[in-house]
Amino acid sequence: MTVTADTSERNIAYGAAFTEGLAQMMEADPDVFVAGEDVGRAGGVFGSFRGLNDRFGDMRVVDTPISEQAIVGLGTGAAVSGLRPVVDLMFMDFILVAMDQIVNQAAKLKYMFGGKATLPMTITTSAGAGLSAAAQHSQSLEAMLCHIPGLKVVMPSGAYDAKGLLVSCIRDDNPTVFVKHKRLLGLRGGVPEDLYEVPIGSAAVVRPGDDVTIVTYGRMVHEATTAADALASDGIECEVIDLRTLQPLDIGTVIESAQRTNRIMVLHEAVRFGGLGAEIASQIAEEAFDYLDAPIERIGAPFSPVPFSPALEKEWVPNAALIGERVRSLAAA
């Protein structure tokens, strides 16, 4: 179990931390390059690649045609040939166009070559609702990716982890998917200037507590901590676990917490049905059932596309008020 404790006084935005980590890795390793739609002169749809083209040139920050299959195929071929590509798919929704390349090619090549092939490709993308981007540009599809053997999937909730996890992904010799949340790009946090890694497969306890454990990731970490702070005034102390990495899953940290608090809530922004929360709840039930004093609570989005209407979208995404209400019921069970 780890408790995050960044002592850095330097605060920068989540998006800037991502850009800085990528630039420093490109500076340190000439085999690292970027490819994707509008990542060059435009700097990416959310500015995540701003300034890299001026610094590293067209050969290392490559604007591609509008073809997600081609982008991931390019990255797969470059990676298996010895380079370390970072390929960007603007919105997570667009991974569906490239699933054959991701699932049947990138994820399986190492296995099919008996472990002799390495494939150090990082796929970056942006997920989540909250910008009224409608049903085709707002989804959280991480559960699909976590189901695929051969892929590693990370989803940082803050600036420190955004930089550290990106560095770890680029240095990994396996295909990784780095998922940013669009609503977190402006969130500021302490980030060291030097290169550092946040290990893949390690969760963090972002708020200790003894009464209820909330297991979550991405934007929902902040909704959970907001709810937990409010619940503390009622004498309910919640432990909030930020998974950070979704595949491989640090279930050990979750189980250890469940054995202490005896009550568990699993929370994510993605649609509740078939979401990652169901897998986490299942593993908790298998490993820690005798420690539970109440059924495992699951919160996710309704089983519908993400609404375009700002008012409807606000209701669609789980929030601190809903979390607090459900934790109170769980604590009383």
Rosetta silent file (secondary structure, phi, psi, omega in degrees, C-alpha in Angstrom):
SEQUENCE: MTVTADTSERNIAYGAAFTEGLAQMMEADPDVFVAGEDVGRAGGVFGSFRGLNDRFGDMRVVDTPISEQAIVGLGTGAAVSGLRPVVDLMFMDFILVAMDQIVNQAAKLKYMFGGKATLPMTITTSAGAGLSAAAQHSQSLEAMLCHIPGLKVVMPSGAYDAKGLLVSCIRDDNPTVFVKHKRLLGLRGGVPEDLYEVPIGSAAVVRPGDDVTIVTYGRMVHEATTAADALASDGIECEVIDLRTLQPLDIGTVIESAQRTNRIMVLHEAVRFGGLGAEIASQIAEEAFDYLDAPIERIGAPFSPVPFSPALEKEWVPNAALIGERVRSLAAA
SCORE:     score description
SCORE:     0.000 S_00000001
   1 L     0.000  137.145  177.412    0.000    0.000    0.000 S_00000001
   2 L  -122.787  145.743  173.461    1.278    3.489   -0.828 S_00000001
   3 E  -114.718  123.129 -178.006    0.161    6.869    0.404 S_00000001
   4 L   -67.630  135.249  179.983    0.868    9.730   -2.005 S_00000001
   5 L  -150.356   74.352  179.279    3.002   12.436   -0.433 S_00000001
   6 L   -82.883  121.947 -178.059    4.394   14.828   -3.002 S_00000001
   7 L   -98.682    5.201 -178.586    6.450   17.515   -1.302 S_00000001
   8 L   -65.861  136.531  176.660    7.168   19.517   -4.431 S_00000001
   9 L   -91.699   -4.053 -178.366    6.291   23.212   -4.188 S_00000001
  10 L   -87.853  115.537 -177.671    6.165   23.546   -7.970 S_00000001
  11 E  -109.135  125.667  174.731    2.560   23.425   -9.147 S_00000001
  12 E  -135.961  167.167 -177.705    1.626   22.931  -12.787 S_00000001
  13 E   -75.465  154.721  177.081   -1.461   21.726  -14.601 S_00000001
  14 H   -51.687  -48.361 -179.767   -2.205   18.073  -15.347 S_00000001
  15 H   -63.957  -39.032  178.805   -1.985   18.758  -19.096 S_00000001
  16 H   -67.853  -35.664  177.707    1.310   20.606  -18.717 S_00000001
  17 H   -63.505  -41.549  175.889    2.726   17.757  -16.625 S_00000001
  18 H   -59.298  -49.414 -178.228    1.872   15.330  -19.425 S_00000001
  19 H   -62.398  -41.989 -179.556    3.563   17.563  -22.019 S_00000001
  20 H   -63.846  -44.466  179.233    6.637   18.062  -19.856 S_00000001
  21 H   -61.202  -41.656  179.262    7.084   14.347  -19.235 S_00000001
  22 H   -65.483  -45.017  179.872    6.787   13.595  -22.946 S_00000001
  23 H   -61.723  -41.189 -179.530    9.246   16.355  -23.909 S_00000001
  24 H   -68.069  -35.571  176.433   11.782   15.157  -21.362 S_00000001
  25 H   -69.090  -37.025  176.740   11.505   11.573  -22.592 S_00000001
  26 H   -67.086  -35.184  177.116   11.976   12.739  -26.194 S_00000001
  27 H   -67.059  -39.701 -175.448   15.030   14.706  -25.100 S_00000001
  28 H   -78.647  -27.936 -172.824   16.473   11.704  -23.249 S_00000001
  29 L  -135.283  109.800 -178.685   15.747    9.063  -25.898 S_00000001
  30 L   -66.983  -11.215  177.767   15.966    9.766  -29.663 S_00000001
  31 L   -80.876  -11.393  179.260   13.884    6.644  -30.336 S_00000001
  32 E   -83.939  127.593  173.841   10.797    8.304  -28.805 S_00000001
  33 E  -141.880  165.711 -176.736    8.539   10.054  -31.314 S_00000001
  34 E  -119.217  140.705  175.000    4.918   11.221  -31.468 S_00000001
  35 E  -143.767  142.297  178.333    2.322   10.613  -34.173 S_00000001
  36 E   165.889  175.760 -179.264   -1.348   11.492  -34.391 S_00000001
  37 L   -74.176  120.830  175.538   -3.968   13.816  -35.799 S_00000001
  38 L    64.257   22.954  178.377   -3.038   17.499  -35.285 S_00000001
  39 L   -80.204  -15.165 -174.783   -0.252   16.736  -32.787 S_00000001
  40 L   -80.222 -107.283 -175.558    2.243   18.788  -34.823 S_00000001
  41 L   -60.661  -34.984 -178.249    1.788   22.491  -35.530 S_00000001
  42 L   -76.148  -22.787  177.998   -1.634   22.563  -33.815 S_00000001
  43 L    79.193   14.392  178.736   -0.289   20.923  -30.657 S_00000001
  44 L    91.830  154.800 -174.769   -3.170   18.483  -30.244 S_00000001
  45 L   -62.277  -29.907  178.202   -6.888   19.026  -29.768 S_00000001
  46 L  -112.963   15.085  178.529   -6.391   19.863  -26.058 S_00000001
  47 L    76.643   13.253 -176.219   -2.903   21.339  -26.358 S_00000001
  48 L   -67.536  -19.362 -177.251   -1.232   18.241  -24.917 S_00000001
  49 L  -116.716   17.413 -175.778    1.519   18.333  -27.570 S_00000001
  50 L   -61.353  130.781  176.973    1.955   22.106  -27.778 S_00000001
  51 L    88.944  -13.603 -175.799    5.512   23.202  -28.537 S_00000001
  52 H   -72.744  -36.164  179.532    6.873   19.749  -29.325 S_00000001
  53 H   -65.616  -41.607  177.448    6.884   20.220  -33.079 S_00000001
  54 H   -62.729  -35.166 -175.464    8.882   23.444  -32.792 S_00000001
  55 H   -81.358  -38.527 -171.701   11.330   21.729  -30.469 S_00000001
  56 H  -115.387  -10.753  174.387   11.768   18.341  -32.159 S_00000001
  57 L    87.753  171.513 -174.739   10.667   18.888  -35.762 S_00000001
  58 L   -68.122  -24.119 -177.608    8.335   17.172  -38.221 S_00000001
  59 L   -77.080  -20.974 -178.409   10.197   13.849  -38.187 S_00000001
  60 L  -114.443  -10.250  173.732    9.571   13.269  -34.461 S_00000001
  61 E  -130.092   93.509 -161.954    6.195   14.987  -34.032 S_00000001
  62 E  -104.256  118.107  170.443    4.239   13.636  -36.965 S_00000001
  63 E   -75.452  129.616 -176.861    0.850   14.846  -38.143 S_00000001
  64 L  -109.729  164.987  168.631   -1.025   11.864  -39.567 S_00000001
  65 L   -63.199  166.703  178.653   -4.035   11.427  -41.833 S_00000001
  66 L   -80.313   79.775 -179.724   -7.425   11.005  -40.167 S_00000001
  67 L  -153.382   98.759 -178.598   -7.119    7.234  -39.814 S_00000001
  68 H   -63.402  -35.468  175.796   -6.907    5.690  -36.355 S_00000001
  69 H   -59.520  -43.737 -179.428   -6.133    2.289  -37.837 S_00000001
  70 H   -66.903  -38.015 -178.338   -3.166    3.772  -39.669 S_00000001
  71 H   -63.632  -48.304 -179.688   -1.954    5.628  -36.566 S_00000001
  72 H   -71.417  -35.781  176.081   -1.897    2.522  -34.374 S_00000001
  73 H   -62.918  -40.997  175.828   -0.558    0.394  -37.240 S_00000001
  74 H   -59.647  -47.249 -179.383    2.268    2.884  -37.723 S_00000001
  75 H   -63.287  -41.035  179.867    3.048    2.740  -34.011 S_00000001
  76 H   -62.651  -46.923  179.493    2.951   -1.043  -33.890 S_00000001
  77 H   -64.288  -40.424  179.542    5.352   -1.394  -36.810 S_00000001
  78 H   -66.293  -39.916 -177.837    7.699    1.263  -35.444 S_00000001
  79 H   -67.159  -44.451 -177.888    7.719   -0.309  -31.976 S_00000001
  80 H   -70.942  -15.013  177.756    8.448   -3.841  -33.150 S_00000001
  81 L   -92.538   -1.584  174.195   11.267   -2.372  -35.261 S_00000001
  82 L   116.001   -4.525  177.969   12.988   -0.845  -32.238 S_00000001
  83 L   -91.176  174.943  178.764   11.519    2.636  -31.782 S_00000001
  84 E  -124.999   79.656 -177.020    9.358    3.928  -28.897 S_00000001
  85 E   -76.444  145.035  167.554    6.323    5.575  -30.486 S_00000001
  86 E  -114.983  109.641 -176.640    3.730    7.609  -28.624 S_00000001
  87 E  -110.344  134.737 -173.477    0.620    7.559  -30.796 S_00000001
  88 E  -109.253  131.412  170.364   -2.372    9.726  -29.989 S_00000001
  89 E  -111.598  112.712 -167.539   -6.030    9.008  -30.605 S_00000001
  90 L   -43.690  -54.332 -178.609   -7.820   12.320  -30.001 S_00000001
  91 L  -121.771  145.895 -178.727  -10.841   10.945  -28.155 S_00000001
  92 H   -59.590  -30.220  178.171  -11.209    7.587  -26.433 S_00000001
  93 H   -55.554  -29.527 -174.323  -14.319    6.986  -28.541 S_00000001
  94 H   -78.888   -8.247  176.127  -12.012    6.732  -31.575 S_00000001
  95 H   -62.527  -25.449 -177.893  -10.204    3.652  -30.251 S_00000001
  96 H   -63.552  -28.901  178.450  -13.117    1.652  -31.637 S_00000001
  97 H   -70.570  -24.728 -174.431  -11.965    2.486  -35.173 S_00000001
  98 H  -111.217   16.824 -172.926   -8.537    1.001  -34.368 S_00000001
  99 H   -63.526  -32.877  178.221   -9.527   -2.020  -32.267 S_00000001
 100 H   -62.819  -44.493  179.456   -8.227   -4.573  -34.744 S_00000001
 101 H   -66.359  -39.398 -178.210   -4.762   -2.995  -34.656 S_00000001
 102 H   -71.768  -49.888 -170.784   -4.851   -2.605  -30.853 S_00000001
 103 H   -83.239  -46.520 -173.315   -6.369   -5.965  -29.907 S_00000001
 104 H   -91.299  -16.824  179.836   -5.298   -8.381  -32.644 S_00000001
 105 H  -110.678  -72.287 -172.868   -1.909   -6.903  -33.499 S_00000001
 106 H   -58.282  -45.294 -174.895   -0.266   -4.800  -30.777 S_00000001
 107 L   -71.117  -21.314 -170.200   -1.579   -6.758  -27.791 S_00000001
 108 L  -109.942  -11.530 -172.623   -0.720  -10.175  -29.216 S_00000001
 109 H   -62.408  -43.545 -179.314    2.594   -9.839  -31.042 S_00000001
 110 H   -59.951  -44.066  179.720    4.816  -10.515  -28.027 S_00000001
 111 H   -64.241  -44.967 -175.061    2.845  -13.666  -27.181 S_00000001
 112 H   -72.621  -18.186  174.726    2.754  -14.914  -30.762 S_00000001
 113 L  -101.122   21.309  175.230    6.522  -14.460  -31.125 S_00000001
 114 L    62.773   28.980  178.909    7.205  -16.468  -27.980 S_00000001
 115 L    82.989   -1.572 -176.457    8.224  -13.416  -25.992 S_00000001
 116 L   -82.534  -19.074  178.349   11.060  -12.540  -28.391 S_00000001
 117 L   -94.608  139.030  171.160    9.339   -9.429  -29.772 S_00000001
 118 L  -110.713  150.289 -176.187    9.066   -6.242  -27.746 S_00000001
 119 L  -139.370   73.059 -175.951    6.442   -3.640  -28.513 S_00000001
 120 L   -80.320   66.895  178.972    7.145   -0.421  -26.555 S_00000001
 121 L  -108.534  135.572  173.998    4.228    1.613  -27.907 S_00000001
 122 E  -111.907  123.012  174.298    2.228    4.082  -25.837 S_00000001
 123 E   -98.139  122.473  175.647   -1.279    4.972  -27.003 S_00000001
 124 E  -107.329  145.589  179.984   -2.521    8.240  -25.507 S_00000001
 125 E  -158.333  169.356 -177.165   -6.136    9.300  -25.571 S_00000001
 126 E  -124.117  129.580 -174.875   -8.676   11.509  -23.785 S_00000001
 127 E  -122.189  174.121  167.129  -11.812   10.174  -22.110 S_00000001
 128 L    98.705  157.227  179.306  -14.709   11.330  -20.012 S_00000001
 129 L   -95.641  178.884  175.054  -17.769   13.540  -19.969 S_00000001
 130 L   116.185   -1.682 -179.763  -18.261   17.071  -18.762 S_00000001
 131 L  -117.511   10.571 -174.977  -17.632   19.200  -21.856 S_00000001
 132 L    52.448   44.216  179.284  -20.988   18.707  -23.626 S_00000001
 133 L   -91.781    0.906  173.365  -19.107   16.886  -26.367 S_00000001
 134 L    73.788 -177.227 -164.185  -22.052   14.493  -26.829 S_00000001
 135 L   -69.898  -21.091 -176.554  -22.278   10.731  -27.115 S_00000001
 136 L   -99.387    1.782 -178.311  -19.474   10.137  -29.649 S_00000001
 137 L  -137.891   24.295 -172.448  -16.789   12.205  -27.880 S_00000001
 138 L  -138.838    7.381 -170.596  -17.403   11.646  -24.156 S_00000001
 139 L   -81.399  158.269  171.151  -17.180    7.941  -23.380 S_00000001
 140 L  -117.935  102.500 -171.284  -15.084    6.069  -20.839 S_00000001
 141 L  -111.426   23.990 -173.999  -14.268    2.732  -22.495 S_00000001
 142 H   -61.908  -29.868 -179.168  -11.385    1.577  -20.293 S_00000001
 143 H   -62.057  -34.553  176.779  -13.121   -1.685  -19.323 S_00000001
 144 H   -59.828  -45.875 -177.132  -12.914   -2.837  -22.948 S_00000001
 145 H   -69.470  -36.947 -179.213   -9.148   -2.337  -22.969 S_00000001
 146 H   -66.714  -18.708  179.676   -8.635   -3.964  -19.563 S_00000001
 147 L   -78.216   -9.852 -171.829  -10.242   -7.133  -20.919 S_00000001
 148 L   -99.257  111.962  174.677   -7.434   -7.594  -23.477 S_00000001
 149 L   -60.062  135.478  179.756   -4.393   -9.680  -22.413 S_00000001
 150 L   107.276  -14.940  178.610   -1.200   -7.948  -23.493 S_00000001
 151 L  -104.487  145.821  168.472   -2.288   -4.366  -22.835 S_00000001
 152 E  -112.746  138.624 -173.262   -1.464   -2.172  -19.855 S_00000001
 153 E  -130.070  125.324  177.591   -3.931    0.611  -19.054 S_00000001
 154 E  -124.298  151.364 -179.879   -3.348    3.645  -16.830 S_00000001
 155 L  -147.983   85.687 -175.700   -5.669    6.534  -15.938 S_00000001
 156 L   -71.105  151.640 -179.074   -4.064    9.169  -13.686 S_00000001
 157 L  -105.084   -8.808 -176.242   -6.153   11.508  -11.550 S_00000001
 158 L  -148.703  172.895 -173.927   -3.613   14.274  -10.970 S_00000001
 159 H   -64.175  -42.356 -178.827   -0.615   16.122  -12.375 S_00000001
 160 H   -59.339  -48.251 -179.690    2.044   14.198  -10.431 S_00000001
 161 H   -71.007  -30.238  179.252    0.771   10.837  -11.647 S_00000001
 162 H   -59.768  -45.789  179.331    0.174   12.149  -15.172 S_00000001
 163 H   -71.617  -49.099 -175.114    3.874   12.817  -15.649 S_00000001
 164 H   -64.987  -38.783  178.765    5.171    9.818  -13.697 S_00000001
 165 H   -72.824  -34.670  176.865    2.867    7.273  -15.298 S_00000001
 166 H   -63.027  -43.234  177.912    3.565    8.605  -18.786 S_00000001
 167 H   -59.506  -44.173  179.202    7.301    8.142  -18.236 S_00000001
 168 H   -63.297  -39.858  179.300    6.688    4.580  -17.031 S_00000001
 169 H   -63.566  -45.407 -177.621    4.496    3.828  -20.046 S_00000001
 170 H   -65.686  -35.727 -179.689    7.064    5.085  -22.546 S_00000001
 171 H   -78.527  -15.381 -177.899    9.853    3.114  -20.876 S_00000001
 172 L   -72.687  143.616 -179.695    7.770   -0.094  -20.757 S_00000001
 173 L   -89.313   14.396  178.836    8.531   -2.708  -23.415 S_00000001
 174 L  -123.471  159.024  177.837    4.848   -3.593  -23.795 S_00000001
 175 L   -65.778  129.487  179.682    1.916   -1.730  -25.386 S_00000001
 176 E  -123.498  151.505  175.446    0.392    0.703  -22.909 S_00000001
 177 E  -119.735  119.355 -178.587   -2.703    2.883  -23.060 S_00000001
 178 E  -105.408  112.810 -174.309   -2.482    6.215  -21.240 S_00000001
 179 E  -105.552  115.097  172.098   -5.946    7.676  -20.638 S_00000001
 180 E   -89.420  152.338  170.613   -6.270   11.368  -19.760 S_00000001
 181 E  -103.148  127.728 -174.505   -9.545   12.807  -18.480 S_00000001
 182 H   -58.725  -34.735 -177.291  -10.549   15.928  -20.378 S_00000001
 183 H   -77.416   -8.360 -178.452  -11.973   17.626  -17.270 S_00000001
 184 H  -101.115   -4.932 -170.723   -8.693   17.199  -15.363 S_00000001
 185 L   -60.648  -29.306 -179.871   -6.312   18.813  -17.866 S_00000001
 186 L   -93.673   -2.160 -178.215   -6.327   22.151  -16.027 S_00000001
 187 L   -69.562  128.217 -176.250   -6.050   20.669  -12.532 S_00000001
 188 E   -96.678  150.673  178.221   -2.856   21.827  -10.840 S_00000001
 189 E  -162.941  169.006  179.859   -0.610   19.811   -8.562 S_00000001
 190 E   -72.559  124.055 -177.481    2.930   19.425   -7.304 S_00000001
 191 L  -137.710  117.086  175.475    5.210   18.060  -10.036 S_00000001
 192 L   -62.765  149.879  177.642    9.026   17.772   -9.790 S_00000001
 193 L   -71.690  -33.738 -176.914   10.996   19.110  -12.731 S_00000001
 194 L   -70.409  158.171  172.439   13.187   16.011  -12.941 S_00000001
 195 L   -66.584  137.148  176.314   12.176   12.818  -14.710 S_00000001
 196 L  -152.354  160.902  178.544   10.571   10.299  -12.368 S_00000001
 197 L  -114.565  141.604  162.427    8.384    7.215  -12.650 S_00000001
 198 L  -102.858  119.468 -171.817    5.129    6.273  -10.992 S_00000001
 199 L   -63.203  136.112  173.889    5.170    2.470  -11.148 S_00000001
 200 L   -68.702  132.860  177.740    2.605    0.763  -13.347 S_00000001
 201 L    93.408   16.068 -178.880    0.400   -1.553  -11.265 S_00000001
 202 L  -124.553  118.566  176.322    0.553    0.363   -7.985 S_00000001
 203 L   -81.336  167.380  178.879   -2.525    1.981   -6.405 S_00000001
 204 E  -131.866  137.396  171.735   -2.336    4.915   -3.984 S_00000001
 205 E   -86.661  107.435 -176.127   -4.273    5.667   -0.812 S_00000001
 206 E   -91.295  -15.062  175.430   -5.089    9.341   -1.309 S_00000001
 207 E  -150.608  111.303  178.851   -7.176    9.646    1.865 S_00000001
 208 L   -70.658  151.230  176.821   -6.823    7.269    4.829 S_00000001
 209 L  -170.361  164.681 -173.552   -9.923    6.170    6.741 S_00000001
 210 L  -119.589   -6.954 -171.602  -11.285    3.339    8.843 S_00000001
 211 L  -100.921  -43.844 -178.032  -15.050    3.161    8.169 S_00000001
 212 E  -142.990  138.308  174.298  -15.633    2.750    4.417 S_00000001
 213 E  -101.081  128.615  173.088  -13.266    2.162    1.489 S_00000001
 214 E  -109.527  118.197 -179.570  -13.991    3.934   -1.805 S_00000001
 215 E  -103.849  122.362 -174.622  -12.109    2.384   -4.732 S_00000001
 216 E  -156.946 -171.772 -179.513  -11.956    4.603   -7.788 S_00000001
 217 L  -166.716  166.620  176.506   -9.791    6.263  -10.453 S_00000001
 218 L    62.353 -143.590 -177.470   -9.609    9.241  -12.816 S_00000001
 219 L   -59.501  -30.895 -176.248  -11.970   12.155  -12.268 S_00000001
 220 H   -67.996  -16.457  173.633  -13.978   10.228   -9.699 S_00000001
 221 H   -58.180  -39.724 -176.977  -11.038   10.380   -7.265 S_00000001
 222 H   -75.808  -36.174  174.234  -11.862   14.051   -6.764 S_00000001
 223 H   -65.568  -39.099 -179.696  -15.598   13.468   -6.366 S_00000001
 224 H   -66.589  -42.452 -179.007  -14.828   10.729   -3.841 S_00000001
 225 H   -70.300  -34.514  174.928  -12.461   12.872   -1.774 S_00000001
 226 H   -62.149  -45.129  177.631  -14.959   15.752   -1.794 S_00000001
 227 H   -63.747  -41.435 -178.251  -17.642   13.391   -0.517 S_00000001
 228 H   -63.834  -40.062  178.529  -15.254   11.894    2.050 S_00000001
 229 H   -63.499  -39.230  178.305  -14.365   15.308    3.462 S_00000001
 230 H   -69.253  -39.285 -179.631  -18.050   16.121    3.902 S_00000001
 231 H   -66.325  -27.697 -179.393  -18.781   12.736    5.480 S_00000001
 232 H   -60.618  -30.801  178.667  -16.008   13.263    8.038 S_00000001
 233 L   -68.573  -18.115  175.942  -18.132   15.953    9.687 S_00000001
 234 L   -97.193    6.422  178.507  -20.709   13.211   10.356 S_00000001
 235 L    84.157   12.720  177.819  -18.079   10.944   11.887 S_00000001
 236 L  -105.005  113.261 -178.268  -17.714    8.679    8.831 S_00000001
 237 L  -100.434  113.961 -178.342  -14.071    8.354    7.799 S_00000001
 238 E   -98.142  137.050  169.368  -13.637    7.090    4.240 S_00000001
 239 E   -94.408  125.015 -179.437  -10.465    5.638    2.823 S_00000001
 240 E  -108.037  121.547  178.453  -10.125    6.654   -0.835 S_00000001
 241 E  -107.544  123.214  174.076   -7.988    4.459   -3.080 S_00000001
 242 E   -95.839  112.119 -176.777   -6.866    5.786   -6.439 S_00000001
 243 L   -63.950  -34.224 -178.738   -6.143    2.747   -8.603 S_00000001
 244 L    62.020  -57.099  174.854   -4.030    4.814  -11.048 S_00000001
 245 E  -105.778  130.147 -178.564   -3.336    1.660  -13.093 S_00000001
 246 E   -97.601  -26.177  175.450   -6.364   -0.331  -14.244 S_00000001
 247 E  -148.715  111.757    3.736   -4.458   -3.183  -15.906 S_00000001
 248 L   -74.721  149.964 -174.609   -2.597   -4.695  -14.129 S_00000001
 249 L   -93.826  130.090  177.014   -4.832   -4.067  -11.131 S_00000001
 250 L   -84.436   73.955 -177.272   -3.347   -3.579   -7.665 S_00000001
 251 H   -71.970  -22.392 -179.958   -6.001   -5.651   -5.946 S_00000001
 252 H   -59.838  -44.063  178.210   -3.715   -6.236   -2.952 S_00000001
 253 H   -63.166  -38.530  179.429   -4.060   -2.636   -1.768 S_00000001
 254 H   -66.458  -45.327 -178.820   -7.839   -2.896   -2.162 S_00000001
 255 H   -64.091  -42.059  179.319   -8.078   -6.176   -0.239 S_00000001
 256 H   -60.233  -40.509  178.300   -5.919   -4.874    2.602 S_00000001
 257 H   -68.245  -41.801  178.709   -8.211   -1.871    2.960 S_00000001
 258 H   -60.296  -36.722  179.880  -11.350   -4.019    2.802 S_00000001
 259 H   -68.657  -21.314  178.609  -10.036   -6.169    5.634 S_00000001
 260 H   -93.112  -44.256 -174.117   -9.728   -3.052    7.821 S_00000001
 261 H   -88.843  -27.692  176.964  -12.834   -1.034    6.946 S_00000001
 262 L    69.724    3.350  177.421  -15.180   -3.987    6.224 S_00000001
 263 L  -140.000  132.624 -171.919  -17.285   -1.853    3.870 S_00000001
 264 E  -130.668  134.609  167.631  -16.466   -1.189    0.210 S_00000001
 265 E  -120.353  134.587  175.126  -17.745    1.124   -2.503 S_00000001
 266 E  -112.900  129.262 -168.527  -16.447    0.829   -6.073 S_00000001
 267 E  -133.307  132.921  169.638  -16.901    3.971   -8.147 S_00000001
 268 E  -153.440  159.793  179.514  -16.298    4.967  -11.766 S_00000001
 269 E   -76.660  -28.427 -179.028  -17.613    7.393  -14.350 S_00000001
 270 E   -60.623  160.887  177.237  -18.067    4.705  -16.992 S_00000001
 271 E   -52.002  135.758 -174.297  -21.438    3.010  -17.413 S_00000001
 272 L   -63.205  -45.300 -176.151  -22.093    0.816  -14.382 S_00000001
 273 L   -65.701  123.802  177.565  -23.194   -2.324  -16.264 S_00000001
 274 L    71.656   12.751 -178.956  -20.158   -4.379  -17.266 S_00000001
 275 L   -79.615  175.829 -179.294  -17.779   -1.732  -15.964 S_00000001
 276 H   -62.182  -27.307  178.869  -14.449   -2.241  -14.233 S_00000001
 277 H   -59.077  -33.116  179.278  -16.237   -1.928  -10.896 S_00000001
 278 H   -65.310  -40.981  177.768  -17.903   -5.296  -11.429 S_00000001
 279 H   -65.467  -43.842  179.799  -14.510   -7.023  -11.784 S_00000001
 280 H   -62.855  -45.105  179.325  -13.137   -5.264   -8.713 S_00000001
 281 H   -61.202  -39.734  179.462  -16.204   -6.160   -6.670 S_00000001
 282 H   -63.166  -44.336 -179.701  -15.927   -9.775   -7.774 S_00000001
 283 H   -66.888  -36.052  175.900  -12.279  -10.026   -6.728 S_00000001
 284 H   -63.000  -44.473  179.897  -13.050   -8.435   -3.351 S_00000001
 285 H   -62.335  -36.031  179.463  -15.844  -10.956   -2.808 S_00000001
 286 H   -71.669  -36.921 -171.579  -13.479  -13.809   -3.696 S_00000001
 287 H   -99.528  -23.876 -171.844  -10.605  -12.643   -1.507 S_00000001
 288 H  -137.168   24.764 -175.700  -12.208  -10.792    1.403 S_00000001
 289 H   -57.420  -41.164 -176.372  -15.829  -11.939    1.712 S_00000001
 290 H   -67.592  -15.086 -179.963  -15.458  -12.965    5.361 S_00000001
 291 H   -91.760  -12.598 -172.834  -14.323   -9.454    6.279 S_00000001
 292 L   -82.031  132.717  177.175  -17.328   -7.642    4.752 S_00000001
 293 L  -100.828    0.135  179.648  -20.071   -6.323    7.032 S_00000001
 294 L  -158.774  157.764  176.499  -22.281   -5.177    4.139 S_00000001
 295 L   -59.888  150.359  177.827  -22.754   -5.893    0.429 S_00000001
 296 L   -68.782  130.971  179.064  -20.275   -4.177   -1.904 S_00000001
 297 E   -92.825  136.829  176.609  -21.701   -0.925   -3.270 S_00000001
 298 E  -123.764  133.464  174.180  -21.176   -0.023   -6.935 S_00000001
 299 E  -126.064  131.023  174.367  -21.659    3.400   -8.513 S_00000001
 300 E  -152.766 -179.407 -179.659  -21.355    4.117  -12.210 S_00000001
 301 E   -74.002  158.048  176.164  -23.127    6.082  -14.904 S_00000001
 302 L   -61.489  159.214 -178.672  -26.610    5.110  -16.144 S_00000001
 303 L   -82.391   75.625  178.174  -26.897    2.648  -19.012 S_00000001
 304 L  -156.001  160.413  171.531  -27.310    5.248  -21.724 S_00000001
 305 L   -60.772  159.416  178.613  -25.145    7.249  -24.118 S_00000001
 306 L   -70.041  125.820 -179.283  -23.620   10.415  -22.657 S_00000001
 307 L   -69.569  150.990  173.439  -26.161   13.263  -23.090 S_00000001
 308 L   -79.390  -39.113 -178.258  -25.240   16.416  -25.003 S_00000001
 309 L   -55.908  126.421  178.933  -27.412   18.670  -22.838 S_00000001
 310 H   -56.478  -39.170 -179.195  -25.270   20.213  -20.062 S_00000001
 311 H   -66.926  -43.499  179.180  -28.066   19.753  -17.529 S_00000001
 312 H   -69.808  -39.751  179.842  -28.595   16.094  -18.422 S_00000001
 313 H   -61.569  -39.880  179.547  -24.857   15.403  -18.639 S_00000001
 314 H   -60.795  -37.733  178.147  -24.381   16.819  -15.135 S_00000001
 315 H   -75.706  -28.081 -177.345  -26.958   14.365  -13.814 S_00000001
 316 H   -69.737  -39.270 -176.993  -25.490   11.481  -15.829 S_00000001
 317 L   -80.081  129.970  175.858  -22.019   11.708  -14.253 S_00000001
 318 L   -57.487  144.679 -177.311  -21.749   10.412  -10.646 S_00000001
 319 L  -135.245  174.664 -174.664  -21.049   13.232   -8.194 S_00000001
 320 H   -61.301  -36.461 -179.251  -20.028   13.858   -4.589 S_00000001
 321 H   -63.432  -45.389  177.972  -23.625   14.265   -3.394 S_00000001
 322 H   -63.678  -43.087  179.721  -24.640   10.844   -4.731 S_00000001
 323 H   -60.161  -46.194 -179.715  -21.485    9.249   -3.326 S_00000001
 324 H   -60.919  -42.028  178.985  -22.126   10.748    0.102 S_00000001
 325 H   -61.427  -44.097 -177.085  -25.722    9.547    0.138 S_00000001
 326 H   -73.534  -33.213  177.845  -24.754    6.002   -0.781 S_00000001
 327 H   -66.783  -39.917  178.835  -21.825    5.902    1.697 S_00000001
 328 H   -59.791  -42.039  177.291  -24.141    6.911    4.532 S_00000001
 329 H   -64.902  -40.091 -179.904  -26.431    3.982    3.670 S_00000001
 330 H   -66.285  -41.878 -179.199  -23.443    1.644    3.419 S_00000001
 331 H   -66.584  -28.222 -178.389  -22.024    2.776    6.758 S_00000001
 332 H   -86.106  -11.302 -175.430  -25.384    2.200    8.441 S_00000001
 333 L   -69.341    0.000    0.000  -25.829   -1.305    6.996 S_00000001
